[in-house]
Amino acid sequence: MPIFPSLHPALHGTWPPLLAATLVLLLAGCVSLAPPYEVPPLPVADAYGSNGTEQGVSAAAIGWRDYFSDPHLQALINRALDNNRDLRIAMGRVEETRALYGIQRAQQFPAIGVQAGADRSRIPADLSMTGEPVQGTQYQVELGLASWEIDFWGRIRNLKEAALENYLASDAARRAAAMALVAQVANSYLSLREMDERLVLARRTIASRTESLRIYTRRVQVGSTSGLDLTQVQTLLTQAQALGAQLEQLRAANAQALTLLVGAPVDLPPRPDSGGEQLVLDELRPGLPSELLTQRPDIVAAEHQLKASHANIGAARAAFFPSVSLTGSFGTASAELNGLFASGSKAWIFSPTISLPIFDGGLRRNNLSLTEARRDLAVASYEKTVQVAFREVADALSARHWLSEQMTIAGTALSVQTERARLTQLRYESGASAFFEVLDAQRDLLSAEQQLVQVRRALLTSRVSLYAALGGGAMDFVSPAASVSPNFTQGTLTP
């Protein structure tokens, strides 16, 4: 027995009015009442200032794996991208908006289903027109069309476009979160290695001053120096020990922060070498502020939200026009099961409806005002995002320039303090000066060593910040569904 009545030989050549009307309406064109979208003008200057340079590579052209060449750092970033909970939340939101887009897109198409059933009824004698009880049976098979709105004014299409833009915005936000995570892991790693290097210097100083304390203690015992000199040596030692304890605490805190970013336990024992000197980051070319519109994922996300707000205005405007919906079914019905598909058993229902609210208490007008207000908010949010991005790039460029200057100064200062410490020690041993000069020189030398390491780490951090501010490596996080057309294949978005 055939499932669909239209396939039965008795029905060949018969087109139900429902199908004919549906085909005609499908050919009708739909309009869109959404306002035309235009990119707001950039509320920033045309260039970043005098701290930028046209030398180096474009941040968009280099992925994070190439930019961060340290294998330990690469391993940490990979683990963070796999385990970080904030990034998982961002990915979950992408899937959520993806499903919402699929739901909204499905509203464009009619819901058609097949239904088969049998009804058995009995009418009592006092209700029967014959005065006798009547029992009857009815069998039916129908191909039905649920209430389907014909999208003459583009309401459903605009809602679908808004859902698509929200999906694209969430995917761009995921890429922005991934880029921010990479920068955070890199900066945390740099801070950890800074602590390692400063601890090496502090422990070396502690060992040297411990030996000096032993020597001066012996000198006091034999009467070759005063007790005042011994107390000054003890002061130098306790200062170095206090610094060492402070650095140990900071390193433990940085390690815990890095563990939270990675989302899994990490084992990074202190390294005796200079981690900061081994990490080399390429020189980046900032380009023009207009390039940020396509390179920064957070700006891309803000623009998609702005486009969604325009589409929502179109849907709100369409609510002021009549709504046309179709409901119907086509099939066969018979009192006998063997006559269900016999000639003459055809049955159909076609119910078009048109509706237009006359009075709704200002609901539609206020809904339109709401969408327009949200559009204005999206414009302001987009402009602020651009301004924040411009400032972050300008700050990173300024930091890179002036920290390079500070690096040179700190290196010179360390050389000067090293020579000063050597000369004051010689003057003291020859009796030409008091030990106070040695005390000051040793204290300043330790401070200069620590400052050089701090400035070096700050310079590397400025390069990481510039890479993230320029949106570098964002394309590394583009999923296959990030650039989509509004088509589905087997339940998934088609690239």
ChimeraX attribute file (.defattr): number of C-alpha atoms within 10 A of each C-alpha:
attribute: neighborCount
match mode: 1-to-1
recipient: residues
	/A:1	6
	/A:2	9
	/A:3	13
	/A:4	15
	/A:5	21
	/A:6	20
	/A:7	10
	/A:8	14
	/A:9	12
	/A:10	15
	/A:11	16
	/A:12	10
	/A:13	8
	/A:14	8
	/A:15	10
	/A:16	17
	/A:17	14
	/A:18	20
	/A:19	15
	/A:20	10
	/A:21	13
	/A:22	14
	/A:23	11
	/A:24	9
	/A:25	13
	/A:26	12
	/A:27	8
	/A:28	11
	/A:29	10
	/A:30	14
	/A:31	14
	/A:32	19
	/A:33	19
	/A:34	21
	/A:35	14
	/A:36	10
	/A:37	11
	/A:38	9
	/A:39	11
	/A:40	12
	/A:41	8
	/A:42	14
	/A:43	12
	/A:44	17
	/A:45	12
	/A:46	10
	/A:47	14
	/A:48	20
	/A:49	11
	/A:50	10
	/A:51	15
	/A:52	20
	/A:53	14
	/A:54	11
	/A:55	11
	/A:56	11
	/A:57	14
	/A:58	17
	/A:59	25
	/A:60	23
	/A:61	12
	/A:62	19
	/A:63	16
	/A:64	22
	/A:65	16
	/A:66	13
	/A:67	19
	/A:68	20
	/A:69	15
	/A:70	15
	/A:71	11
	/A:72	11
	/A:73	19
	/A:74	19
	/A:75	11
	/A:76	21
	/A:77	26
	/A:78	13
	/A:79	17
	/A:80	23
	/A:81	22
	/A:82	14
	/A:83	16
	/A:84	19
	/A:85	15
	/A:86	16
	/A:87	22
	/A:88	16
	/A:89	13
	/A:90	20
	/A:91	18
	/A:92	15
	/A:93	17
	/A:94	22
	/A:95	15
	/A:96	13
	/A:97	20
	/A:98	21
	/A:99	17
	/A:100	17
	/A:101	23
	/A:102	20
	/A:103	13
	/A:104	18
	/A:105	21
	/A:106	13
	/A:107	16
	/A:108	18
	/A:109	12
	/A:110	16
	/A:111	13
	/A:112	14
	/A:113	11
	/A:114	14
	/A:115	12
	/A:116	13
	/A:117	10
	/A:118	13
	/A:119	10
	/A:120	10
	/A:121	9
	/A:122	11
	/A:123	13
	/A:124	12
	/A:125	12
	/A:126	10
	/A:127	11
	/A:128	12
	/A:129	11
	/A:130	9
	/A:131	10
	/A:132	12
	/A:133	13
	/A:134	14
	/A:135	10
	/A:136	11
	/A:137	13
	/A:138	15
	/A:139	18
	/A:140	21
	/A:141	23
	/A:142	23
	/A:143	19
	/A:144	20
	/A:145	22
	/A:146	14
	/A:147	17
	/A:148	19
	/A:149	20
	/A:150	22
	/A:151	24
	/A:152	19
	/A:153	23
	/A:154	23
	/A:155	29
	/A:156	23
	/A:157	23
	/A:158	27
	/A:159	24
	/A:160	26
	/A:161	23
	/A:162	26
	/A:163	25
	/A:164	26
	/A:165	23
	/A:166	25
	/A:167	28
	/A:168	26
	/A:169	27
	/A:170	29
	/A:171	30
	/A:172	27
	/A:173	24
	/A:174	28
	/A:175	28
	/A:176	24
	/A:177	23
	/A:178	26
	/A:179	25
	/A:180	18
	/A:181	21
	/A:182	26
	/A:183	22
	/A:184	21
	/A:185	23
	/A:186	22
	/A:187	21
	/A:188	21
	/A:189	23
	/A:190	23
	/A:191	23
	/A:192	27
	/A:193	25
	/A:194	24
	/A:195	27
	/A:196	23
	/A:197	24
	/A:198	25
	/A:199	23
	/A:200	18
	/A:201	19
	/A:202	23
	/A:203	16
	/A:204	13
	/A:205	20
	/A:206	21
	/A:207	15
	/A:208	12
	/A:209	21
	/A:210	19
	/A:211	13
	/A:212	17
	/A:213	21
	/A:214	13
	/A:215	14
	/A:216	22
	/A:217	20
	/A:218	14
	/A:219	16
	/A:220	15
	/A:221	12
	/A:222	9
	/A:223	10
	/A:224	10
	/A:225	14
	/A:226	13
	/A:227	15
	/A:228	12
	/A:229	19
	/A:230	21
	/A:231	14
	/A:232	17
	/A:233	24
	/A:234	19
	/A:235	16
	/A:236	22
	/A:237	21
	/A:238	15
	/A:239	16
	/A:240	23
	/A:241	19
	/A:242	13
	/A:243	18
	/A:244	21
	/A:245	13
	/A:246	12
	/A:247	18
	/A:248	16
	/A:249	13
	/A:250	15
	/A:251	20
	/A:252	13
	/A:253	13
	/A:254	19
	/A:255	21
	/A:256	15
	/A:257	17
	/A:258	25
	/A:259	20
	/A:260	17
	/A:261	24
	/A:262	24
	/A:263	17
	/A:264	15
	/A:265	12
	/A:266	14
	/A:267	8
	/A:268	13
	/A:269	9
	/A:270	14
	/A:271	14
	/A:272	13
	/A:273	12
	/A:274	15
	/A:275	19
	/A:276	22
	/A:277	13
	/A:278	10
	/A:279	15
	/A:280	13
	/A:281	15
	/A:282	17
	/A:283	17
	/A:284	23
	/A:285	19
	/A:286	27
	/A:287	18
	/A:288	13
	/A:289	20
	/A:290	16
	/A:291	13
	/A:292	22
	/A:293	18
	/A:294	12
	/A:295	19
	/A:296	27
	/A:297	27
	/A:298	26
	/A:299	27
	/A:300	24
	/A:301	25
	/A:302	26
	/A:303	24
	/A:304	23
	/A:305	27
	/A:306	28
	/A:307	26
	/A:308	26
	/A:309	30
	/A:310	26
	/A:311	29
	/A:312	30
	/A:313	26
	/A:314	27
	/A:315	27
	/A:316	23
	/A:317	22
	/A:318	24
	/A:319	18
	/A:320	15
	/A:321	13
	/A:322	13
	/A:323	18
	/A:324	16
	/A:325	16
	/A:326	19
	/A:327	18
	/A:328	20
	/A:329	22
	/A:330	23
	/A:331	23
	/A:332	23
	/A:333	24
	/A:334	20
	/A:335	16
	/A:336	14
	/A:337	14
	/A:338	9
	/A:339	14
	/A:340	20
	/A:341	26
	/A:342	17
	/A:343	12
	/A:344	13
	/A:345	17
	/A:346	21
	/A:347	15
	/A:348	16
	/A:349	15
	/A:350	17
	/A:351	12
	/A:352	14
	/A:353	13
	/A:354	11
	/A:355	10
	/A:356	11
	/A:357	11
	/A:358	7
	/A:359	8
	/A:360	8
	/A:361	8
	/A:362	9
	/A:363	10
	/A:364	17
	/A:365	14
	/A:366	12
	/A:367	17
	/A:368	21
	/A:369	15
	/A:370	15
	/A:371	20
	/A:372	18
	/A:373	14
	/A:374	19
	/A:375	21
	/A:376	15
	/A:377	14
	/A:378	21
	/A:379	20
	/A:380	15
	/A:381	17
	/A:382	25
	/A:383	20
	/A:384	16
	/A:385	19
	/A:386	24
	/A:387	18
	/A:388	15
	/A:389	23
	/A:390	23
	/A:391	15
	/A:392	17
	/A:393	25
	/A:394	22
	/A:395	18
	/A:396	24
	/A:397	26
	/A:398	19
	/A:399	21
	/A:400	23
	/A:401	16
	/A:402	13
	/A:403	20
	/A:404	17
	/A:405	13
	/A:406	17
	/A:407	20
	/A:408	14
	/A:409	14
	/A:410	22
	/A:411	18
	/A:412	14
	/A:413	18
	/A:414	20
	/A:415	14
	/A:416	13
	/A:417	21
	/A:418	18
	/A:419	14
	/A:420	19
	/A:421	20
	/A:422	13
	/A:423	15
	/A:424	22
	/A:425	21
	/A:426	14
	/A:427	16
	/A:428	15
	/A:429	12
	/A:430	9
	/A:431	10
	/A:432	11
	/A:433	14
	/A:434	14
	/A:435	20
	/A:436	15
	/A:437	17
	/A:438	23
	/A:439	19
	/A:440	14
	/A:441	21
	/A:442	22
	/A:443	17
	/A:444	18
	/A:445	21
	/A:446	20
	/A:447	13
	/A:448	21
	/A:449	21
	/A:450	20
	/A:451	19
	/A:452	21
	/A:453	23
	/A:454	19
	/A:455	21
	/A:456	22
	/A:457	25
	/A:458	22
	/A:459	23
	/A:460	23
	/A:461	22
	/A:462	22
	/A:463	23
	/A:464	24
	/A:465	24
	/A:466	27
	/A:467	29
	/A:468	26
	/A:469	27
	/A:470	27
	/A:471	27
	/A:472	24
	/A:473	25
	/A:474	26
	/A:475	18
	/A:476	15
	/A:477	18
	/A:478	14
	/A:479	13
	/A:480	10
	/A:481	15
	/A:482	18
	/A:483	12
	/A:484	13
	/A:485	11
	/A:486	13
	/A:487	12
	/A:488	13
	/A:489	8
	/A:490	6
	/A:491	9
	/A:492	12
	/A:493	19
	/A:494	14
	/A:495	14
